[in-house]
Amino acid sequence: MPAGHPRSYMRLLRQNRNYRQFWFSGVVSQLGDWFNYIAIFVLLTELTGSGRAVSWYLIAKFIPTAILGPACGILVDRLNRKSIMVSCDLLRFVVVLGYLFVVDAGQVWLVYVLALTQESIWTFSHLARQATVPTICKPEEINVANGLAGTSWSVMLAAGAAMGGFVTSLFGWRIAICIDSATFLVSALLISRVVIDYEIVRRKVSLTWKRISGLEDFLEGVKYLDKHRNLIPLIFIKSGWALAGGGILVMLTVFGEQVFTGGGSGGQSGILYSMRGLGAAIGPIVAWRLFGDEQKGMQWAIGLGFIVSAFSYLLFAMAPTIALASIFVLCAHCGGSVQWVFSTSLLHRTIDSRFRGRVFAAEMALMTLFISVSTWSTGQALDLGYAPRDIVTVLSVLFFLPGLLWLSHLFLIRNR
């Protein structure tokens, strides 16, 4: 049964107990994450009313991966990945509760510190999760697992954003934060029950200074990429999306809280983020039906995904109502999720287990660097007085550039 078919997801969850536990832990924590996002967006809007404040929060969420990613990737390839994931969940349970201490505008700095800390821990955990998927799945299950992960992330975004907006509006942002914190305890419990074979990633090594410092591991990863140069364009796929994607995340909040509403309740931004999630759930399913789940079809679908995102956000910039804007957000993230899920599947198929942590760390470091620059630039443009619709128009055009570069790369490969 091909990837993208709902019955293939059900069969994977029914037959692979390890992956079922692993998947459910991610679903639970993702649901809480979106409660967190909406709650903090509302908190910052209430305390500052500044687009720059939202952009700095997103930068604080993104930048740790760019800085810490390479080092985390080395450790993920060296340490027990299950222990990493459980420990990270327990740490985040404590850190997220720290947001409850923010009570006025003078303490907004604490939001940024906590976001930096939380995302630093997430970087470690995420790389361990990415490196674990091929270990607990058979080769023929990898596409299905990535499709299910992408779909469930999207559904949790849609449900979490909508529920987060509802809970925040009805009970306040502090209750949403408490719910997010509790999800990490549930996730840790589920991960602790997953059985993972680490024989393929352990090896005895001599304790030289290069090994202890991580330099030897880093150089080994560089040599691996130099030997497998076909991986390099794939590593830049998510960075291509991030070129405009960081700014888009800021603008979804701005449109939801300022352009389409008198502001501040959290409901409107929740709608837009929910449609983002719904689109991301639909995208890979449709693309697999149209292009198949073989390498060549998935590569062409990635290029088309960029073009769909670009045109959709051009239309979003001109949308007169929240209802019409929501449809364009859905379409845009149909394209965006194809880039994410398909590039991840292609990397999982290709990378040797010993190097997964380092290669995915390089990919995430590049992506978060681009997304941080995009987010910061968008926040600056907002505070300089540029109209939100004009900013989104510029961002939508930026989606075309990586799409055209990727399609050109595919044409060059085909004509060799």
Buried (B, 14 or more C-beta within 10 A) or exposed (E): EBBBBEEBBEBBBEEBEBBBBBBBBBBBBBBBBBBBBBBBBBBBBBBBBBBBBBBBBBBBBBBBBBBBBBBBBBBBBBBBBBEBBBBBBBBBBEBBBBBEEBEEEEEBEBBBEBBBBBBBBBBBBBBBBBBBBBBBBEEEBBBBBBBBBBBBBBBBBBBBBBBBBBBBBEEEBBBBBBBBBBBBBBBBBBBBEBEBEEEEBEEEEEEEEBEEEBEBBBEBBEEBBEEBEEBEBBBBBBBBBBBBBBBBBBBBBBBBBBBBBEBBBBBBBBBBBBBBBBBBBBBBBBBBEEBBBEEEBBBBBBBBBBBBBBBBBBBBBEBEEBEEBBBBBBBBBBBBBBBBBBBBBBBBBEBEBBBBBBBBBBBBBBBBBBBBBBBBBBBEBBEEEEEBBEBBBBBBEBBBBBBBBBBEBBEEEEEE
